[in-house]
């Protein structure tokens, strides 16, 4: 019997339950999914955080949102890879979010507190060094990061397809990760891929003919992420080549609903009112490799971001952080965020912000006092909230599909 598609309303409720279950897996997972709580607690804290220069920030700068990203020419750099929360805001917020993420990863890896403090020092040092010399290649002494980058450079379509859709063929298998679409959703997606700007986005890679055709082979709802669960999220496989051709290149497109940001916006900041256009503009400023490969559009009346997933795009999935790697990882990731911020500033603004980063040091800590004390305060708050979240949602298990193709929780 052919599985019956689930209505978007029922699907949304089921996926919200799965999102809460996913956040209960670990304190680190909870940090990634609790962006709203992060900013709520940040704003209620009595710790004074300096107002840095107004610029595009990631807004959700945790470890998993950085990693190797390919550009249209095939060059690979480590950049910010998820810009859903991007706004023109305070760069200090990105540093605090990244520092908290690293601290929680260290906590889950039984890394000593002294190492966590020194990791924060290296985070601040790497960030400040990149402000001063944004065009200089970051010093990479991290075996973890280097291993992921080398893996990214070797990957091809079959690796991407096997990882993302569990099959190197251009078919999306239905199951817990991919759900059937309604007829209305299929019609909307078919119309979207008939647009010339969508075709040009896919044929824009240097290895593809500019005038090649793009033909949808399969599409499904993608059960993915924490922040996107319950929102529009589609995986679409297309073939690139002449119409009717049996062979050609394949591409996997990720279509994600753009929602209102949770990150605070700088006073008088001028950003696109459309959330999808905001995300694309932020990506072009923070992560050029990714920004040039994204397109803002609308689907079913909602703003969405269209992005082709390339084999070289990987996240820094650092669930555990070995003590021997903690300092190098902190320094390197700080430099990546520093480069993203610095490319938006002129020399006087860079000098003033770098000077602020050197002020108000604590004794025995070569990092701004506000950065360390905020990380410590938020780590404690998140740990407490995580345990309470587990009490409420821990028994909820993963999403799966029953014999009739209906999605339920067991």
RAQUIFEN-V159137 format. One record per helix or strand. SS is the DSSP state (alpha for helix, beta for strand). FROM is the first residue (numbers start at 1). TO is the last residue. Records with the same first field share a line. If there is no record, write none. Layout:
BEGIN
SS: FROM-TO  FROM-TO
END
This chain:
BEGIN
alpha: 8-23  27-33  35-44  63-65  91-108  113-132  143-154  157-165  183-192  196-203  275-286  288-291  323-342  347-358  369-393
beta: 54-57  66-70  76-80  87-90  178-179  214-222  233-240  249-257  294-299  302-309  361-362  365-368  399-401  407-409
END
